[in-house]
Amino acid sequence: MSADTGPAGGPAPAAQPAGPVSAADQVANWHHEAVEAIDNWAWIRTLNDQLTAVLGPWRERNQDNPVVELMHGGRWLGHPLHPALSDLPIGLWTGALLLDVAGGDPPPGRTVDPATLFSAAGIAAAVATAATGVVDWTVSDDQDRRLGLFHGVLNTAALGLQGLSLAARLTGRRRPAQGLGAASLAVTGAAAYFGGHLVFAKAVMVNRVAGADGPRRWVKVLEEAELPDDVPTGVLADGRQILLYKHDGTLYALDNLCSHAAGLLSRGTVEGLTVTCPLHGSQYCLADGSVRRGPSHQPQPVIRTRARNGWIEVRGSQPAPRRRADGRK
């Protein structure tokens, strides 16, 4: 349905003049403007292209490596590993800061106090978190990839500051160490903000078909004669994109949007009843939608199918609600 609710073929409605933007609106929209500005920074785009040229081929060469898939989360964990690990350095460095504030100076001659231990443990956790973040970054795209790169640059700076803080702690320079630790945590907070934007505003690394359950009735989508054997075909049923595949007289159907990043599976390849997403290489079993290879960590919804009167019909997981003759449920 068109967004224009006026009569078909009639004159277009006159554009309404935009009202003045209040100061409150400008403040409320600062994050959108910040993301756009970051995305347009020349050095971010250049660095993004350089790293993509190196890490892109590396990712493709190691697509079947189970360690790489596990670092992304993959089918074994059911969700990305990076967000869970990121809580560790944040928590440990926050603990070090609180110990600095509450504990005062350590006894003379003692260099490895609890705050130093927290700082060192946070650095170790940050290295592991960064490794999983790099793997996640290689399967992102466009603006998400550039903003993810800025998120990584901030976290790298925070890790460097924390390393300097630890070195100062171990050499007995407590005040500089505390200042560097506090600065590191502030940069980490900024990085975490942009990481949250990627997940909650851009839906990066979330299941793209989690809420899909229709169509809620049998819908004709294609004549049987028009579906060739062994050719992935995309159709539309009540607004839902569906992949159809016929092999040896058996019909298979999955949600056509890859659960990992919404790539169209119908544009991928099928081998041995396994379809490969053309976007990042995730693989799914056509029979039950299970993940055969990451980076996807969620299975594809299976769509019910039937052949009736020369037509292929599909239906989702929920039947339409039954109604009484008077129209009541």
Helices and strands as residue ranges (DSSP letters): H 23-28, H 30-39, H 42-61, H 66-72, H 74-77, H 82-103, H 114-137, H 142-170, H 174-196, I 197-201, E 219-223, G 224-226, E 233-237, E 240-247, E 250-255, G 265-267, E 269-271, E 274-276, E 283-285, E 291-293, E 304-308, E 311-315
